[in-house]
Amino acid sequence: MPGKSIEQTIADAQAPHTWMPRTLGPLPLTMMGIGVTVGSGLFVLTGTAAADYAGPAITVSFVIGAAVALLVAVSYAEFAGSVPVAGSAYTYAAAALGEFCAWVIGWDLMLEMTVGAAAVSVGWSGYLEDLLGVLGIRFPATLSGPDAVLNVPAMSLVFALTVVLVLGIRLTARVTTVMTAVKVLAAIAFVLVGARHVDPANWSPFVPAPRASPTGGAWETPLISVLDAQATRYGLVGVLTGGAIVFGAYTGFDIIASSAEETRQPQRTVPLAIAGTLLVCSTLYVSVSLVLTGTVRYDRIDPAAPVTGALRMVGATWTALGVATGAVVGLAAVVLVMMMGQARVFLAMSRDGLLPRWFAAVHPKRRTPQRITVVLGAGVALVAGTTPITELAELSNIGTLAAFAIVSGGVLRLRVTRPDLTRAFRVPLVPWLPVLAILACVVLALHYPLVTWARFLMWMVLGLLIRFSVARHRTTGPGS
């Protein structure tokens, strides 16, 4: 079934019961992008990817992730200038590829943002436990940490942030700006202090020799290495797998695009915010990963709290306390903005009838999608309370790569079907740049373990079953 026209999509966004005010300027939007981008990738996944996959070459993994993100970001910038409404990749797929593809990518984004927010919540709880541990406060093992039956701190964070989101976009933007400034300062403090303790010997070998994964068997083998299970960690495969894992650290521009409907002059502001976010975040990631692996050997990094753990190992206890505080504050900002972005995707899907239209209504005074936000908060809290961070991160990232590939393909499609469309920003070197972005996404996705692919495919099959059930209800239900 063809999707709505772009003109109709923009008109629906201005309907009295669903419109949202344009209040975000370039600085708040960029801070929101940095706020959601600088998070678990910096404070959590840096250590996991270095210790388990890439070694000191995690720096190269971050460069690879940044290159792929840049390839995809230009496609998002073109769409944001042409279709400046909520929904991000879902709305773009609906405009370029029709309703079926829009449902697929909307279901995919549900996986990306919901599971991603849950993953960061779990990472946040690890840093909170680390911070409180310095003060002599310990959570029971059953309520926090990797062996928790129910991760109560992670769930409590999600509930608190749900309240902030319900209260309005202005409050959300202010809270995010403050949180982002705190965590950027924490990252800079780590680099400045940690650089004094760097031992170049820790960077040797920069790319550790490839070896087999010690646990997990075939299910934990990257898909691309199925024929060579002896080379699943380190080496070139490990560097690319590390790039696939940390790639999710660059997905803030996806959230920026989802906020286009609430942005002043989105045709200009959104591309500027995307560019600023990628520049600031890639610089921080490369700097922190170099200092981290230079301060502590990659095989001795604490996966739960790698940055503060490294500072404690070299005796910088007070700096570790400050960085832990910044991480706790900063990771909360990531969860806040990811949940905000997901709520906007749900709002767009509800406007189109792919989710119950009851969700499309916004609060008459606060102009926030209150119903969607509350339901989303409950779902994220449940996942965060019961699932380990590594599984969540990999599952979220593979969904992200699928969405990015579809958006890049949508640019190609819309250039053919709507050459007349006004484009405030145009992707250069079409078709080569979008095709290269699609190929890069595929290459990174092939480096996820088989178990992640299996979970992703099961999620997508479930989404298709729901989609066909909804379509059948439309045809046979009351009023058809």
C-alpha positions in Angstrom: 0.0 0.0 0.0 1.4 3.4 -0.9 2.1 5.8 2.0 0.7 9.3 2.5 2.1 12.1 0.4 4.7 14.3 1.9 2.3 17.2 1.8 -0.4 15.2 3.7 2.2 14.1 6.3 3.1 17.7 7.0 -0.5 18.7 7.1 -1.4 15.9 9.6 1.4 17.1 11.9 -0.4 20.5 12.2 -3.8 18.9 13.2 -5.2 20.6 16.3 -5.1 17.5 18.6 -1.6 16.3 17.6 0.5 19.4 16.8 3.6 20.2 18.9 5.2 23.7 19.2 8.5 24.5 17.5 10.6 25.6 20.4 14.1 24.1 19.8 16.9 26.2 18.3 20.4 25.1 17.1 22.1 25.0 20.5 19.4 23.0 22.4 19.1 20.6 19.5 22.8 20.1 19.2 23.1 19.6 23.0 20.3 17.0 22.8 22.2 15.2 20.0 25.4 15.2 22.1 23.4 14.3 25.1 22.1 11.1 23.5 25.3 10.3 21.6 27.9 10.7 24.4 26.7 8.0 26.8 27.1 4.2 27.0 29.5 4.2 24.0 31.9 6.4 26.0 31.5 5.3 29.6 30.5 1.6 29.1 30.9 0.0 25.7 34.4 1.5 25.2 35.7 -0.9 27.8 33.6 -3.9 26.7 34.6 -3.6 23.0 38.3 -3.1 23.8 38.5 -6.0 26.3 36.5 -8.5 24.3 37.1 -7.6 20.6 39.5 -4.9 19.5 42.1 -4.3 22.2 43.8 -0.9 21.8 42.5 -0.8 18.2 39.2 0.2 19.7 40.2 3.7 18.5 40.1 2.4 15.0 36.7 0.9 15.7 35.4 4.3 16.7 36.8 5.9 13.5 35.0 3.2 11.5 31.8 3.9 13.3 32.1 7.6 12.8 32.7 7.1 9.0 29.6 5.0 8.7 27.6 7.4 10.8 28.7 10.3 8.5 27.6 8.4 5.4 24.2 7.9 6.8 23.8 11.3 8.5 23.8 13.2 5.2 20.7 11.1 4.1 19.0 12.1 7.4 19.8 15.7 6.8 18.2 15.7 3.3 15.1 14.0 4.7 14.9 16.4 7.7 14.9 19.4 5.3 12.2 17.9 3.1 9.9 16.3 5.7 10.4 18.3 8.9 7.9 16.4 11.1 8.2 13.9 13.9 9.0 10.2 13.3 12.6 10.2 11.9 13.4 7.2 9.8 9.8 5.9 10.0 8.4 9.1 8.5 11.1 9.1 5.8 10.3 5.5 4.9 6.6 6.3 4.7 7.3 9.3 2.4 9.7 7.5 0.1 8.9 3.7 0.2 5.2 3.3 1.2 3.3 2.0 4.2 4.7 -1.5 4.4 8.3 -0.3 4.5 7.3 2.3 7.0 5.8 -0.3 9.3 9.0 -2.4 9.0 11.2 0.5 9.9 8.9 1.7 12.6 9.0 -1.7 14.2 12.7 -1.7 13.8 13.0 1.7 15.5 11.0 0.4 18.4 13.7 -2.2 18.9 16.5 0.4 18.4 15.3 3.1 20.7 13.4 1.1 23.4 16.1 -1.5 23.8 18.8 1.1 23.4 17.3 3.2 26.3 17.1 0.0 28.4 20.8 -0.8 27.7 21.9 2.7 28.8 19.8 2.4 31.9 21.6 -0.8 32.8 25.0 0.9 32.2 23.8 3.9 34.3 23.0 1.6 37.2 26.6 0.1 37.0 28.1 3.6 37.3 25.7 4.5 40.1 26.7 1.4 42.0 30.4 2.3 41.4 29.8 5.9 42.6 27.9 4.8 45.8 30.5 2.1 46.4 33.2 4.8 46.8 30.9 6.3 49.5 30.5 3.0 51.2 27.0 2.3 50.0 26.2 -1.1 48.5 23.1 -2.4 46.7 22.1 -6.0 47.4 23.4 -8.2 44.5 19.8 -9.3 43.7 18.7 -5.7 43.0 21.7 -4.2 41.1 24.6 -5.4 39.0 25.1 -8.1 36.3 23.6 -10.9 38.5 20.6 -8.9 39.6 17.2 -10.6 39.5 15.6 -7.2 39.0 17.7 -4.1 38.3 15.9 -1.6 40.6 18.2 1.4 40.0 17.7 1.1 36.2 14.0 0.9 36.5 13.8 3.8 38.9 15.7 6.0 36.5 13.3 5.2 33.7 10.3 6.1 35.8 11.8 9.4 36.9 12.7 10.4 33.3 9.2 9.5 32.1 7.8 12.2 34.4 10.2 14.7 33.0 9.1 13.8 29.4 5.5 14.2 30.3 6.0 17.6 31.7 7.1 19.1 28.4 9.8 19.6 25.7 11.1 22.9 27.2 11.9 21.1 30.5 13.4 18.1 28.7 15.7 20.4 26.7 16.9 22.3 29.8 17.5 19.1 31.8 19.3 17.6 28.8 21.6 20.7 28.3 22.7 20.7 31.9 23.3 16.9 32.0 25.2 17.0 28.7 27.5 19.8 29.9 28.3 17.8 33.1 29.2 14.6 31.2 31.3 16.4 28.6 33.3 18.0 31.4 33.7 14.5 33.0 35.0 13.1 29.7 37.5 16.0 29.4 38.6 15.5 33.0 39.3 11.8 32.3 41.4 12.6 29.2 43.4 15.3 31.0 44.1 13.3 34.1 44.4 9.9 32.5 46.9 11.2 29.9 49.5 11.7 32.6 49.4 8.0 33.4 49.5 6.6 29.9 52.1 3.9 29.3 52.8 3.3 25.6 53.6 -0.3 26.3 49.8 -0.8 27.0 49.2 -0.1 23.3 51.4 -3.0 22.2 50.2 -4.9 20.3 47.8 -2.3 19.0 45.8 -5.0 17.1 46.0 -8.2 19.2 46.4 -11.5 17.3 43.0 -13.1 16.4 41.8 -15.9 18.6 38.7 -17.9 19.3 36.1 -16.7 21.7 36.5 -18.5 25.0 32.8 -19.1 25.6 29.5 -19.1 23.8 30.3 -21.5 20.9 28.9 -20.9 17.5 26.0 -18.7 18.7 28.5 -16.1 19.9 30.5 -16.2 16.6 30.1 -13.1 14.3 28.1 -14.1 11.3 31.0 -13.2 8.9 33.2 -15.6 10.8 31.0 -18.7 10.7 33.4 -20.4 8.4 36.3 -19.5 10.6 35.3 -19.9 14.2 39.0 -19.7 15.2 39.1 -15.9 14.5 36.2 -14.4 16.4 38.1 -12.0 18.6 40.8 -9.4 18.0 42.5 -9.1 14.6 40.7 -7.4 11.7 37.4 -9.2 12.6 37.7 -8.0 16.1 38.3 -4.4 15.1 35.2 -4.5 12.8 33.1 -6.2 15.4 34.2 -3.5 17.9 33.1 -1.0 15.3 29.7 -2.7 15.0 29.3 -2.6 18.8 30.3 1.0 19.3 28.4 2.2 16.2 25.4 2.7 18.4 27.4 5.4 20.1 27.0 7.6 17.0 23.2 7.4 16.6 22.3 10.7 18.2 21.5 12.3 14.8 18.6 9.8 14.5 17.1 11.4 17.6 17.8 14.9 16.3 15.8 14.0 13.1 12.9 12.7 15.2 12.7 16.2 16.9 12.4 18.1 13.6 8.7 18.9 14.2 9.6 20.7 17.4 12.5 22.6 15.9 12.6 26.2 14.6 13.7 26.4 11.0 14.3 22.6 10.8 15.6 22.8 7.2 18.7 24.7 8.5 18.8 23.7 12.2 18.7 19.9 11.9 21.7 19.6 9.5 23.8 22.0 11.6 22.9 20.0 14.8 23.8 16.7 13.1 27.2 18.0 11.9 28.0 19.5 15.3 27.0 16.3 17.2 29.2 14.1 15.0 32.2 16.4 15.3 32.1 16.8 19.1 31.3 13.2 19.8 33.9 11.6 17.5 36.6 13.7 19.0 35.6 12.7 22.5 35.4 9.0 21.6 38.8 8.8 20.0 40.5 10.7 22.8 38.9 8.7 25.6 39.6 5.3 24.0 43.2 6.2 23.4 43.7 7.3 27.0 41.8 4.4 28.4 43.8 1.7 26.6 47.0 3.6 27.3 46.3 3.8 31.0 45.2 0.2 31.5 46.0 -2.9 29.4 42.9 -3.9 27.4 42.7 -7.3 29.1 42.5 -5.6 32.6 39.8 -3.1 31.8 36.8 -3.2 34.2 33.8 -3.9 31.8 31.2 -2.5 34.2 32.8 0.9 34.7 35.9 1.1 32.5 36.6 4.8 32.7 36.4 5.2 36.5 38.0 1.8 37.0 41.1 2.9 35.0 41.4 6.1 37.2 41.2 4.1 40.4 43.9 1.7 39.1 46.3 4.6 38.7 45.4 6.1 42.1 43.3 9.1 40.8 40.5 8.3 43.3 39.0 11.8 43.5 39.0 12.2 39.7 37.3 8.8 39.5 34.6 10.1 41.9 34.0 13.2 39.8 34.0 11.3 36.5 31.6 8.7 38.0 29.3 11.5 39.0 29.5 12.9 35.4 28.8 9.5 34.0 25.7 9.0 36.2 24.3 12.3 35.2 25.3 12.0 31.5 23.9 8.5 31.0 20.6 9.6 32.4 20.5 12.2 29.6 20.9 9.5 27.0 18.0 7.6 28.4 15.9 10.8 28.5 16.5 11.8 24.9 16.2 8.2 23.5 12.8 7.8 25.1 11.8 11.2 23.8 12.7 10.2 20.2 10.9 6.9 20.5 7.7 8.6 21.7 7.9 10.8 18.6 8.2 7.8 16.3 5.1 6.2 18.0 3.3 9.5 17.6 3.9 9.5 13.8 2.8 5.8 13.5 -0.3 6.5 15.5 -1.2 9.5 13.2 -1.0 7.1 10.3 -3.1 4.4 11.9 -0.4 1.8 12.2 -0.7 2.1 16.0 -4.0 2.9 17.8 -4.9 6.5 17.1 -5.7 7.0 20.8 -1.9 7.4 21.2 -1.7 10.3 18.7 -3.4 12.8 21.1 -1.1 15.2 22.9 -1.8 16.9 26.2 -3.9 20.0 25.6 -1.6 22.3 27.7 1.8 20.7 27.8 1.6 19.6 24.1 3.5 16.3 24.9 2.5 12.8 23.7 1.6 11.8 27.3 -0.1 8.5 26.6 2.7 7.2 24.5 5.3 8.3 26.9 3.8 6.6 29.9 3.4 3.3 28.0 6.9 3.5 26.6 8.4 4.2 30.1 6.8 1.1 31.5 8.2 -1.0 28.6 11.7 0.4 28.9 11.7 -0.1 32.7 10.7 -3.8 32.3 13.4 -4.5 29.8 16.1 -2.6 31.7 15.2 -4.4 34.9 15.6 -7.9 33.5 18.2 -8.0 30.7 22.0 -7.7 30.6 23.6 -4.7 28.9 25.7 -6.6 26.3 22.7 -8.4 24.8 20.7 -5.2 24.8 23.5 -3.1 23.1 24.0 -5.6 20.3 20.3 -6.0 19.6 19.8 -2.3 19.6 22.6 -1.6 17.2 21.6 -4.2 14.6 18.2 -2.6 14.5 19.9 0.8 14.0 21.9 -0.4 11.1 18.8 -1.8 9.4 17.0 1.5 9.8 20.0 3.5 8.4 20.2 1.3 5.4 16.6 1.8 4.6 16.8 5.6 5.0 19.8 5.7 2.6 17.8 3.7 0.1 14.9 6.1 0.6 17.0 9.0 -0.6 17.6 7.2 -3.9 14.0 6.3 -4.3 12.7 9.9 -3.5 15.2 11.4 -6.0 13.4 9.4 -8.7 9.8 9.7 -7.6 9.8 13.3 -6.4 12.5 15.2 -8.2 10.4 18.3 -7.8 10.6 18.2 -4.0 12.2 21.2 -2.2 15.4 20.0 -0.6 17.1 22.5 1.8 20.0 20.1 1.9 21.0 17.6 -0.8 23.1 14.5 -0.4 26.2 14.9 -2.7 27.4 12.2 -5.1 24.1 10.4 -5.5 23.8 7.5 -6.1 27.3 6.6 -4.9 27.2 8.0 -1.4 23.9 6.4 -0.3 24.9 3.1 -1.9 28.2 3.2 0.0 26.3 3.9 3.2 24.1 0.9 2.7 27.1 -1.4 2.0 28.9 -0.1 5.1 25.8 -0.8 7.3 25.7 -4.4 5.9 29.4 -5.0 6.6 29.1 -3.9 10.2 25.9 -5.9 10.7 27.7 -9.1 9.5 30.0 -8.7 12.5 27.2 -9.3 15.1 26.9 -12.8 16.7 24.5 -15.4 15.3 22.4 -15.1 18.4 21.9 -11.4 17.9 20.8 -12.0 14.3 18.4 -14.7 15.5 16.8 -12.4 18.0 16.6 -9.6 15.4 14.9 -11.9 12.9 12.4 -13.2 15.5 11.6 -9.6 16.4 11.0 -8.6 12.7 8.9 -11.7 12.1 6.7 -10.8 15.1 6.4 -7.3 13.7 5.2 -8.6 10.3 2.6 -10.9 12.0 1.3 -7.9 13.9 1.3 -5.8 10.7 -0.7 -8.3 8.7 -3.1 -8.7 11.7 -3.7 -4.9 11.7 -4.2 -4.9 7.9 -6.8 -7.7 8.2 -8.6 -5.8 11.0 -8.7 -2.7 8.8 -10.3 -4.8 6.0 -12.8 -6.8 8.1 -13.3 -4.7 11.2 -16.3 -2.4 12.0 -16.7 0.4 9.5 -14.7 -1.2 6.7 
